[in-house]
Structures are given as structure tokens and as C-alpha cells.
């Protein structure tokens, strides 16, 4: 599966459009991560626990989007975007979406 945040795949022509595909996941904070985040707020620095949490969430959302695109017969997703939103106290959704297409012959 080719994934692109541009409207096309360089060097490839789009032969079919399948429409918008998406994937999302809702994640909540972990008590251990919150404790470390509180300490980092005092001393400063990267919140590595949250960085890992967001990385995992992006990977899960992309995986779900790709599964949906594959089920439609697509071999690429173009114009990929990400969005986040708070859905409850301490929980956030990461949403990935794009256009499923077929590139090549």
C-alpha cells in the first residue's frame, strides 16, 4: 500500500478513485505516564511516555485506514491527513483519513 500526504503519487497515474477511507483510535492516559509527566512539568523535557502513546495511536489509525482501503481494492491512499480531538476527560481520539485510489495500470 502506497501512502502519501500529497494529492498524487509522483510518477504514477491514478486509474481509479474509491473514496474517503479512515481509521481512528481512542486512547487514554496511563497513571505511570501521568506521574512522569507531572515530574517533567517541574523539570522540563520531552514527555517520552506521551510521545510513545501518540506514535502507537498514529500507527493504529493508519493500519485501520489501510485495511479499509484494501477492502475497496485500492493500492494507495493519497492526501492523508490526521486529526485529534478530546472525547472525554483524559481520553483523545486520533483520526487518520485520505482518499483510496488505484495507481498504475
MARGU-458311 format. One line per 3 residues: their letters; for each residue x, y, z of N, C-alpha, C, O, CB. Coordinates in steps of 0.2 Angstrom, whole numbers, padded with zeros to 4 digits. Glycine has a CB too. Example, Ala and Ser with C-alpha at 12.3 -4.5 7.8 and 13.67 -1.06 7.14 Angstrom:
2
as	0066:-0028:0039:0062:-0022:0039:0066:-0016:0039:0071:-0017:0042:0057:-0022:0045; 0064:-0011:0035:0068:-0005:0036:0064:0000:0039:0067:0006:0040:0070:-0003:0029
//
This chain:
105
xxx	0004:-0006:0000:0000:0000:0000:0004:0006:0000:0009:0007:0004:-0005:0000:0006; 0003:0011:-0005:0007:0017:-0005:0003:0022:-0001:-0003:0023:-0002:0008:0019:-0013; 0006:0026:0003:0003:0031:0007:0006:0037:0006:0013:0038:0006:0004:0029:0015
xxx	0002:0042:0004:0005:0049:0003:0001:0055:0006:-0005:0054:0006:0005:0050:-0005; 0004:0060:0008:0001:0066:0010:0000:0071:0005:-0003:0076:0006:0004:0069:0016; 0002:0069:-0001:0000:0073:-0007:-0006:0071:-0011:-0008:0065:-0009:0007:0074:-0012
xxx	-0008:0075:-0016:-0014:0073:-0020:-0013:0068:-0025:-0017:0065:-0028:-0017:0079:-0023; -0006:0066:-0026:-0005:0061:-0031:0002:0057:-0029:0005:0059:-0024:-0004:0064:-0038; 0003:0052:-0032:0009:0048:-0031:0014:0050:-0037:0012:0048:-0043:0008:0040:-0031
xxx	0020:0053:-0035:0024:0055:-0041:0026:0049:-0045:0028:0044:-0043:0031:0058:-0038; 0026:0050:-0052:0027:0045:-0057:0022:0040:-0058:0023:0036:-0062:0034:0042:-0055; 0016:0041:-0055:0011:0036:-0055:0005:0040:-0057:0003:0045:-0055:0010:0032:-0049
xxx	0000:0037:-0062:-0006:0040:-0063:-0011:0036:-0059:-0011:0030:-0058:-0007:0040:-0071; -0016:0040:-0057:-0022:0037:-0054:-0027:0034:-0059:-0030:0038:-0063:-0025:0042:-0049; -0029:0028:-0058:-0033:0025:-0063:-0040:0024:-0060:-0045:0023:-0064:-0030:0018:-0065
xxx	-0041:0024:-0053:-0047:0023:-0050:-0048:0027:-0044:-0043:0026:-0040:-0049:0016:-0050; -0053:0030:-0042:-0055:0033:-0035:-0060:0028:-0032:-0065:0026:-0035:-0057:0040:-0036; -0058:0027:-0025:-0063:0023:-0021:-0066:0027:-0016:-0071:0025:-0013:-0060:0017:-0019
xxx	-0064:0033:-0015:-0067:0037:-0010:-0063:0038:-0004:-0058:0036:-0003:-0074:0035:-0008; -0066:0041:0001:-0063:0043:0008:-0063:0037:0012:-0068:0033:0012:-0067:0049:0011; -0057:0035:0015:-0056:0030:0020:-0053:0033:0026:-0050:0038:0026:-0051:0024:0017
xxx	-0054:0030:0031:-0052:0032:0038:-0051:0027:0043:-0053:0021:0042:-0058:0037:0041; -0047:0029:0048:-0046:0024:0054:-0045:0029:0060:-0042:0034:0059:-0040:0020:0052; -0047:0026:0065:-0046:0030:0071:-0045:0026:0077:-0046:0020:0077:-0053:0034:0073
xxx	-0043:0029:0083:-0042:0025:0089:-0043:0030:0095:-0041:0036:0094:-0035:0022:0090; -0045:0028:0100:-0046:0032:0106:-0042:0030:0111:-0042:0024:0113:-0054:0033:0108; -0037:0034:0114:-0033:0032:0119:-0033:0036:0125:-0036:0042:0125:-0025:0033:0116
xxx	-0032:0033:0131:-0032:0037:0137:-0025:0037:0140:-0021:0033:0139:-0037:0033:0142; -0024:0042:0145:-0018:0042:0148:-0017:0036:0153:-0022:0033:0156:-0018:0049:0152; -0011:0035:0155:-0009:0029:0159:-0006:0033:0166:-0003:0038:0165:-0003:0025:0156
xxx	-0008:0030:0171:-0006:0033:0178:0002:0034:0178:0004:0039:0180:-0008:0028:0183; 0005:0029:0176:0013:0029:0176:0015:0035:0172:0020:0039:0174:0016:0023:0174; 0012:0036:0166:0014:0041:0161:0012:0048:0164:0016:0053:0164:0011:0040:0155
xxx	0007:0048:0168:0004:0054:0171:0009:0056:0176:0011:0062:0177:-0003:0054:0174; 0012:0052:0180:0016:0053:0186:0023:0056:0183:0025:0061:0185:0018:0047:0190; 0025:0053:0177:0032:0056:0174:0030:0062:0171:0035:0067:0171:0034:0051:0169
xxx	0024:0063:0168:0023:0070:0165:0023:0075:0170:0025:0081:0169:0016:0069:0161; 0020:0074:0176:0020:0079:0182:0027:0081:0184:0028:0087:0185:0016:0076:0188; 0031:0076:0184:0038:0077:0186:0042:0082:0180:0045:0086:0181:0042:0071:0187
xxx	0040:0080:0174:0043:0084:0168:0040:0091:0168:0044:0095:0166:0041:0080:0162; 0034:0092:0170:0032:0099:0171:0036:0103:0176:0036:0109:0175:0024:0099:0173; 0039:0100:0181:0043:0104:0185:0050:0105:0183:0052:0110:0183:0043:0100:0192
xxx	0053:0100:0180:0060:0100:0177:0060:0101:0170:0066:0103:0168:0063:0094:0179; 0055:0100:0166:0056:0101:0159:0058:0095:0155:0061:0091:0158:0060:0107:0157; 0057:0095:0149:0060:0090:0145:0054:0086:0141:0048:0088:0142:0063:0085:0149
xxx	0056:0082:0136:0051:0078:0132:0047:0073:0137:0050:0070:0141:0055:0074:0127; 0041:0073:0135:0036:0068:0139:0036:0061:0134:0032:0060:0130:0029:0070:0140; 0042:0057:0135:0043:0051:0131:0037:0046:0131:0035:0043:0126:0049:0048:0133
xxx	0034:0046:0137:0028:0041:0138:0022:0043:0133:0019:0039:0130:0025:0041:0145; 0021:0050:0133:0016:0053:0129:0018:0052:0121:0014:0051:0117:0014:0060:0131; 0024:0053:0120:0027:0053:0113:0025:0046:0110:0023:0045:0105:0034:0055:0113
xxx	0027:0041:0115:0026:0034:0113:0018:0032:0112:0016:0029:0107:0029:0029:0118; 0014:0035:0116:0007:0034:0116:0004:0037:0109:0000:0034:0106:0004:0038:0122; 0007:0043:0107:0004:0046:0101:0007:0042:0095:0003:0041:0090:0006:0053:0101
xxx	0013:0040:0095:0016:0035:0090:0011:0029:0089:0010:0027:0083:0023:0034:0091; 0010:0026:0094:0006:0020:0094:-0001:0021:0091:-0004:0017:0087:0005:0017:0101; -0004:0027:0093:-0011:0029:0091:-0011:0030:0083:-0015:0028:0080:-0013:0035:0095
xxx	-0005:0034:0081:-0005:0035:0074:-0004:0029:0070:-0008:0028:0065:0001:0040:0072; 0000:0024:0072:0001:0018:0069:-0006:0014:0068:-0007:0011:0063:0006:0014:0072; -0009:0014:0074:-0016:0010:0074:-0021:0013:0069:-0024:0010:0066:-0019:0010:0081
xxx	-0021:0020:0069:-0026:0023:0065:-0024:0022:0058:-0029:0021:0053:-0026:0031:0066; -0018:0022:0056:-0016:0021:0049:-0017:0014:0047:-0020:0013:0042:-0008:0023:0048; -0016:0009:0051:-0017:0002:0050:-0025:0001:0048:-0026:-0002:0044:-0015:-0002:0056
xxx	-0029:0004:0052:-0036:0004:0051:-0038:0007:0045:-0043:0004:0041:-0040:0007:0057; -0035:0013:0043:-0037:0016:0037:-0035:0012:0031:-0038:0011:0026:-0033:0023:0036; -0029:0009:0031:-0026:0004:0026:-0030:-0002:0025:-0032:-0004:0019:-0019:0002:0027
xxx	-0033:-0005:0030:-0037:-0011:0030:-0044:-0009:0026:-0046:-0013:0022:-0039:-0013:0037; -0046:-0003:0027:-0052:-0001:0024:-0051:0000:0016:-0055:-0002:0012:-0055:0006:0027; -0045:0003:0015:-0043:0005:0008:-0042:-0002:0004:-0044:-0003:-0001:-0037:0009:0007
xxx	-0039:-0007:0007:-0038:-0013:0004:-0044:-0017:0003:-0045:-0020:-0002:-0033:-0018:0009; -0049:-0016:0007:-0056:-0019:0006:-0059:-0017:0000:-0064:-0020:-0002:-0060:-0019:0013; -0058:-0011:-0002:-0061:-0007:-0008:-0057:-0009:-0014:-0060:-0008:-0019:-0061:0000:-0007
xxx	-0051:-0012:-0013:-0047:-0014:-0019:-0042:-0009:-0021:-0039:-0009:-0026:-0052:-0015:-0025; -0041:-0004:-0017:-0036:0001:-0018:-0029:-0001:-0017:-0028:-0006:-0013:-0037:0007:-0013; -0024:0002:-0020:-0017:0000:-0019:-0013:0006:-0016:-0007:0006:-0015:-0014:-0003:-0025
xxx	-0017:0012:-0015:-0014:0018:-0012:-0019:0022:-0009:-0025:0022:-0010:-0010:0022:-0018; -0016:0026:-0004:-0021:0031:-0001:-0017:0038:-0002:-0011:0038:0001:-0022:0029:0007; -0020:0043:-0005:-0017:0049:-0006:-0021:0055:-0001:-0026:0054:0001:-0017:0051:-0013
xxx	-0017:0060:-0001:-0020:0066:0003:-0022:0064:0010:-0027:0066:0013:-0026:0069:-0001; -0017:0060:0013:-0018:0058:0020:-0018:0064:0025:-0013:0068:0024:-0013:0053:0022; -0022:0064:0030:-0022:0069:0035:-0023:0066:0042:-0026:0061:0042:-0028:0075:0033
xxx	-0022:0070:0047:-0023:0067:0054:-0026:0073:0058:-0026:0079:0056:-0016:0065:0057; -0031:0070:0062:-0034:0075:0067:-0035:0072:0074:-0035:0066:0074:-0041:0076:0064; -0035:0076:0078:-0036:0074:0085:-0041:0078:0089:-0043:0083:0087:-0029:0074:0089
xxx	-0044:0074:0093:-0050:0078:0097:-0050:0074:0104:-0049:0069:0105:-0056:0078:0093; -0052:0078:0109:-0054:0076:0115:-0061:0073:0116:-0065:0076:0114:-0053:0081:0121; -0061:0067:0118:-0068:0064:0118:-0071:0063:0125:-0077:0062:0126:-0068:0057:0115
xxx	-0066:0063:0130:-0068:0063:0137:-0062:0065:0141:-0057:0066:0139:-0070:0055:0139; -0063:0066:0148:-0058:0068:0152:-0052:0063:0152:-0053:0057:0154:-0061:0069:0160; -0047:0065:0149:-0041:0061:0149:-0041:0056:0143:-0036:0052:0143:-0040:0057:0155
xxx	-0045:0057:0138:-0045:0052:0133:-0046:0056:0126:-0049:0061:0126:-0051:0047:0133; -0042:0054:0121:-0042:0058:0115:-0042:0053:0109:-0040:0047:0109:-0035:0062:0114; -0045:0055:0104:-0046:0051:0098:-0040:0054:0093:-0039:0060:0092:-0053:0052:0094
xxx	-0037:0049:0089:-0033:0051:0084:-0036:0048:0078:-0038:0042:0077:-0025:0048:0085; -0037:0052:0073:-0041:0051:0067:-0037:0052:0061:-0034:0057:0060:-0048:0055:0066; -0036:0046:0056:-0032:0047:0050:-0037:0046:0044:-0041:0042:0045:-0026:0042:0050
xxx	-0036:0050:0039:-0041:0049:0033:-0037:0051:0027:-0033:0055:0027:-0047:0053:0034; -0040:0049:0021:-0037:0050:0015:-0042:0048:0009:-0047:0045:0011:-0030:0047:0014; -0039:0048:0003:-0043:0046:-0002:-0040:0039:-0005:-0034:0039:-0007:-0043:0051:-0008
xxx	-0044:0034:-0005:-0042:0027:-0008:-0042:0028:-0015:-0047:0030:-0018:-0046:0021:-0005; -0036:0025:-0018:-0036:0026:-0026:-0032:0019:-0028:-0029:0016:-0024:-0032:0032:-0028; -0032:0018:-0035:-0028:0013:-0038:-0023:0017:-0042:-0025:0021:-0046:-0032:0008:-0042
xxx	-0017:0016:-0042:-0012:0019:-0046:-0009:0014:-0050:-0009:0008:-0049:-0006:0022:-0042; -0006:0016:-0056:-0004:0011:-0061:-0009:0008:-0066:-0015:0011:-0065:0000:0006:-0057; -0007:0003:-0069:-0011:0000:-0074:-0017:-0004:-0071:-0021:-0007:-0075:-0008:-0004:-0079
//
